[in-house]
Amino acid sequence: MINLYSDTQTQPSKAMRLAMAEAEVGDEQRGEDPSVNRLCEMTAELLGKEAAVFLPSGTMCNQLAIHIHCRPGEEIIAHRTAHILNFEAGGTAAFSGVQIQGLDGAKGQFSVEAARAAIRPKDRHNPQTRLIAIEQTANLGGGAVWPLADIQALGALADQQGLAYHMDGARLLNAVVASGVTAKDFAGPFDSLWIDLSKGLGCPVGAVLAGSKEFIEEAWRLKQRTGGAMRQAGIIAAAGIYALEHNVERLAEDHANAKLFAESLRNLPGVKVDPQAVETNIVFFDIAGSGMTADSFCDALKAKGVDLGGAGTSVRAVTHLDISRDDVMTAVDAIRNVLQEAKR
Ligand SMILES: Cc1ncc(COP(=O)(O)O)c(C=O)c1O
């Protein structure tokens, strides 16, 4: 199976498994796991923050950060396609009593002007705006990279308005590799942010949340409270260390493969795709012209050994470290066949 469904589908490599097998471990909950501690130090250093905490998932990073920044009845400003708004099972409402105002904007991004206009005036009728949250890269925005200048301008707005500022950095390192901007520079204006280890970095599990010492102490309290504190977690943290040392620069290959995929799809009848819009490892394309739905298209492709996801007539492909250039070309051939069969 050529798995283009998501970069969450990666299998840990032999070398990563070896690093895991040989990891030094201790009691993570007591702060005594050397591998977890090293991973957290590496991430804090990478992001230029005082401290970091290892968590089981990116979703948990988002939810803990939101819980720390916000109080019940308050509001978050985010893009309407944001993960926190659509894919975290209503976690912000359930755990923190917080609502999200979803903003429009191309590429999963919103402008500083839109954010400024969305901040609620101080009035007893209004939920009080507490947090601005962005996704780097923007997943449903097609993996688009938020430009540093926009990130800084939103940070200045948050500062000026006394709001917290949070980055869902599930694919921050894709943005770093694609743009040449350092992780530290992207991270600079944020009160909290995290990176996911289980996406393009190829780990089986884990994410690391970073911020000030005080923020991370509070995150630790919540990690304990919600059962996220672990024991010999160095086994999985070792995969993260391996990934930060070996799997960051190579994200450029995933970006080149995504571009190649989009360019190869461009001439297929019934497919609409904009290769120019592909900035990192995510490609969205539309198949309305083929008369198929995303469901029927993905089912037919799966039967030919290619896994993709979609909704309506929009299909998403995500490249990652288990996808080679040859896999991309094989997937394009399979798509061509499916479209021809549909036409017949
Ligand atoms: C933008 C974004 N944020 C958050 C998450 C959640 O990460 P996790 O699967 O580690 O909980 C994802 C996962 O797909 C994502 O794409």
The ligand as an ORCA input file, in Angstrom:
! r2SCAN-3c Opt
* xyz 0 1
  C      -2.616     20.737     12.605
  C      -2.759     19.612     13.571
  N      -2.871     19.887     14.875
  C      -2.992     18.929     15.798
  C      -3.011     17.596     15.439
  C      -3.149     16.567     16.506
  O      -1.975     15.860     16.700
  P      -2.018     14.418     17.398
  O      -2.509     13.469     16.359
  O      -0.581     14.192     17.788
  O      -2.915     14.521     18.567
  C      -2.930     17.257     14.087
  C      -2.979     15.835     13.701
  O      -3.298     15.457     12.616
  C      -2.805     18.293     13.123
  O      -2.726     18.028     11.823
*
